[in-house]
Each structure stands twice: as structure tokens, then as C-alpha cells.
């Protein structure tokens, strides 16, 4: 059983900006531990000499020419923004 | 105790692509907020990024310019963190497989000594948007025009040992990207930004101290000041018996100090993983060789050529080649006048100092290569001496007309008529009988200095127009003949 503590869960939740209740955090601890057990089992597979797979498709990336193809769609794209002013999205203040 | 600083730089360069790295949105500077932010840049659901080929070409050119191995197989990863100007919640970057592997650049220090700085890697990534913090009560404004702009992040090894070296390195990088035309390198507009990793250790020690990172320094001058103030701060911490904490800091130019950015601390776990939206990028020889074929003559090669072709010093050559436009200017003057050294002296002593004072660009400079060539022509044909040539240069700066027009209008033709110079010298000697007597009474070794007085008086009497070599010769002859 991989050792995952409730502190780990709190930390990961904070990194993911998830506000978990105590009960939810406890359930997450059980679920995550189970997932890690599965990952641990896979760690037993012999993989030396196997190139890490970054994508399951047997293909390489197509590049596009450097051309401006998008038109200004600010009004549409900002239609859902809960707050805006002077063409800017407004979000709760972020202090540096 | 003597301390040594260990510095490495991470330089972010905005690539001069017309469209963004993963979308077809425009990258024009100064557009109205959010008019250049597309659905892809905003990270709306269901969109797919498609990489821009020009960004790869530019990155490869940079790699070739610093003699680096090109990552023929490169891949994109997600760097995860939360911030409002990063709409997807992650930045697409390259972690394990960067496009440019280790290379190096050579600095010429002020002492003339050369120093090699290793570049660890350079990778492609997308820029974030901009946050505006102080304009709205209780709110932060977000402009995502910059989100998705192609960046090349250039990471150096910790090979730099002083703030001055760091600035010299940054200037070389700036020079290379400008020569390659892959970025305008405009630091004021944020096209080139710099994070400085700084630590200190007792001089002579081989182990590295704990480093701090100063984020987003945006001018050459601030890089030097930020590093120096951070070095001083770390020395003080250690001398007071404390320990330097690894952290991110911001430089405040008004107070000339760095301060801790505590908000970033817990975000330092970026949880990189391969971006499933993007396949690995494979570049073949044809692609790389096509990039190589477009490389211009780079600053280092130009420097070597200038020393050989124009007989100027290596340091002078390194100053002249730093900016491609300045180098082209110098070369035009040197070639048309046939006077490499004079051209170098005028460009460095007059053109560059005027440009630095006014912060102007060489394209709008009042004295163009043809003017400076004409001016040098009038020096070599002895119409002008160094003093009157400066006056003509001032006239050119004021846009008073051509070189010959200014010479005529200001009456600056050099006096080379032997009789006229003898007459000037005679009157100066007659007006200063006491100095003449002193000179003749003085021992030989003291006379050299005393002669300067008579030269100065004669030049003054000629309003600066007499040929100084002739004045010297006539004075010597007349002062000695009547010993």
C-alpha cells in the first residue's frame, strides 16, 4: 500500500484549487491510494529499453504556416465573462 | 570574507512570428485589449493547438548560431499553475525534449579577455497574458492578447561571476537574436525579459550556495542593479549569521532592492506532463539545413573580419558589431571612405555617444553614412582638422546641410598656407616674450610640454582652422632657430 497522507491530499487539492470538505478529503485519500496501488503494480512491469511514450498515436506533429487566420471576435468570446471593463476580463483582485 | 557570485540567466525572447505559436491570432504589439485573443489562446473547450512552423525555424536558427545540437525530436509538455492571465491553467512548454540543446556564446570582457558561457538549452513555449492590478477597485483586469505569443526561453549554465558579466551575456544574446531577425529584442515592450538566478559562495569555493531567482527584469541597467543589490543582500544575510532561502524575488528599481514574492512559493510545483494535444515534432536534415542557409554573418564572424579588414582592435570591433544596424552603418562608412580606423573612431566616439544620449535609432540619425563618409574625406584631404571636423559634425547634427555646405557657411577650411601659418606663429611669439624666453632657457626634456602652450595660442588665433602639424613644425623651427 503506497503511503499517501492526508497532508498530501490537502496539498494536491490546493495545487488544483479544489476546496474539499473533510469528508471529501477522506474519500479522496482512499481513492487516490487505490489508484497509486494500481500504479505501483504497473511499476513491476519490465520497461528497461522501452522508449517513454509521449503520445499513443503513431504520427508526428504537423506544423502550420505562420499566417494570421483568426479575426477579432472579442465581443463573442467575452460574452460569457461575468465581469469586464474597457475590453478587459475582470477577476477578483490578485495581489503580488 | 571575500565572496564570489554565481549567476545564471533565463532569458525569454518573444519570437517575431506574425501569428501565435499555437493559433492563427495576430501578435501585433499595442492592439486594444483582447482583440488578438482567439478561442485557442483563451483555452476554450474543444480547441486544439497547432504549432507554428516559423517558431521552429527561428528556434533552430538560434541553436545553429550558438553552435548547439538541434533537438530533432522535440515534444511539448504542460506546466501547471493557476493565475488569471494563464487561461488554460497550464502553459505549453518543452521540458524533457527542448528544441535547442547545449551551446555556447563568447563574451569579450572590458579587459579584452574572452570568456565562454555555456547555454544549457533553449525551448519553445507560449507567453501568458497581462494582468492590470491597480486600475479597478478590488479587481484585476486581464488582457489575453499576449497569451499564446511564441517565446524562446534561453537558459544559461551558472557560468557568470558578476552583474557586469551577466549584462555582457544578455547583450550578446540580444545581439544574436537581432542579427537573426527572430525577435525585435525590445526590452521596454517586453519582447526580451530576464530571470536572474543568483547565489554567493566564499571566493575559491567549488560548492554552490543557495540561489534566489529574481523574476522578470526588463532592462540591461536593471539586470546589473538587481543582481548587485541581491548579491549585497545575500552577503549581509550570511555575515549576520543567517541563511539564504531559496525563493523567487522581485526587483524594485525605485528602492534599488529585491523583495520576496511569497505568493509564488507554493506554486513552485508545476507537475509537468506531456501535452496530449500535441504530437512529437520531428525535424529532418532538410529542415535544419534550410534554416542554416538563411543565417546571416553573425556578430562574432563580423568581429574577426573587422579586425582583419580594417585594422581596428578586437574590443572596438566587438562594440561596433553588437548592433547589426550600427555595424552596417560603420561598414558603409569604412568601405566608402577607405578609412577603417577613422570610421571606427567617429562611429564609436561621436555617433554612438549621440545615440546613447538621445536613445534614438540609427535609421533616424541626422548623420547618415554618406555624410560621415564625406566628412572623413575632408579630413583626409586636409580641408578639416580634428577640431573643425567636430564643428562640421555638430552642423550635420543640426541638419545644416551637406559637409561642404557647412564648411563654406561656417568658414572652416583648414589653413595650410605656409606663409599664413608663419605669420600667425610670429604674432603669437611676439605677444608672449616671457614664455618664449622661458622656453629657450628650459632644458630639452621640459620643452615638449611648454610647446603645447604656443600650439594652443596659435590654434586659437586661427580660430581652430590652422593645420596643427604645420603649426607644430613652424613653432619648433622658429623657437629653436633663435636659441
Interface residues (C-beta under 8 A of the other chain):
Chain A: X14 X15 X17 X54 X55 X57 X59 X60 X61 X62 X63 X64 X65 X66 X67 X68 X69 X70 X72 X73 X74 X77 X78 X83 X85 X86 X87 X88 X89 X90 X91 X92 X93 X94 X95 X96
Chain B: X17 X18 X19 X23 X24 X25 X26 X32 X33 X34 X35 X36 X37 X38 X39 X42 X44 X50 X51 X52 X53 X54 X55 X56 X75 X80 X82 X83 X84 X131 X132 X133 X136 X138 X139 X140 X141 X142 X143 X144 X250 X261 X263 X266 X267 X269 X271 X274 X276 X278 X279 X280 X281 X282
